[in-house]
Amino acid sequence: MKKVKVEEAVGQLFAHDLTKIVPGEFKGPRFRKGEIIKAEDIPELKSMGKNHVFIFDMKEDEYHENEAALRIAKASMGEGIRLEGPKEGKMTLVANIKGLLKIDLEQLYMVNDLDPLMYATIHRHTVVEEGKSLGGTRIIPLTIKKKSIDRIEELLLLEKEKNNPMIYVKKMIPYKIGIVVTGTEVFEGRITDRFGPILEKKAKEYGGIFHKMVYAKDEAKDIQEKIEALIRDGAELIMTSGGMSVDADDVTPLAIKNAADEVVTYGSSVLPGAMFMLAYKGEIPILGIPACGMYHRITILDLVLPRVMAKEKITKKDINHLAHGGLCQNCGVCHYPICPLGKA
């Protein structure tokens, strides 16, 4: 620390907090350790009886905490994000749009491997609203060697140039969604359909456009024809309801297979949602939703549908990687997406 007159301290850093006291009104830090002293601070300092201050003697080869955090935040961020700060040495990354949060975990871990720098985020693959805080970064001490920040900044920018930023928000596509409700008992009107409206609501929640709902008997050919008719009619994403188990009348998986060009998976490593099916007809996803989608608020559908609508081509490996954290805890009060389900 170095003692200087307040007039000579402009541009320097406060070496410790300075407390202001207004009897009966306020007592607390008016200036913070590490804050840069500005010319307009001089009258306030003198009104507090401070004609001299201790400053932090920062070297030429060091960055102040504010600049270090700003550099890392800027280098790491991609589309759909804005910055807030620096505040007390921390930069906060905030969603600028509604979309799907994407994070490259290897880059995130690489940043945190640089001691003494930290970078914390919420879970990737979370659907976030505009204004949602996504992460924050700062250095632990007041200053850090420039070469340390410059190196990690360079690595992050190189990835960004390859269109692989560490953190970004991917906009979801408002696909026109067609729904095939299966079940002879529903088709013939013997029971009221409860599943279709749930899928319609779910599609709209994630930004989809409801296109059309049709009903099919428990016959593979009928279900297949209804899927193909919706696609010809302009549907860009198909969801089928029920008929996904191994019961004798459950023929929806066969119908999806016959309608599709590629079956990614029949079965998932998520509960609820083990009997989920994902296939593609060209670029059009076909999602077979098991009966759990009618009874549980959150299922495999909530983990896969946002990624499909963000135009990600889901693979069998993607589905398998949902296993760690893929067991719903059936909490008394569901707080999803503030939840580890499917986020590992």
Summary of the structure (lengths in Angstrom):
residues: 344
radius of gyration: 27.5
end to end distance: 45.2
largest distance: 88.8
contacts: 1106
relative contact order: 0.09
helix: 30%
strand: 30%
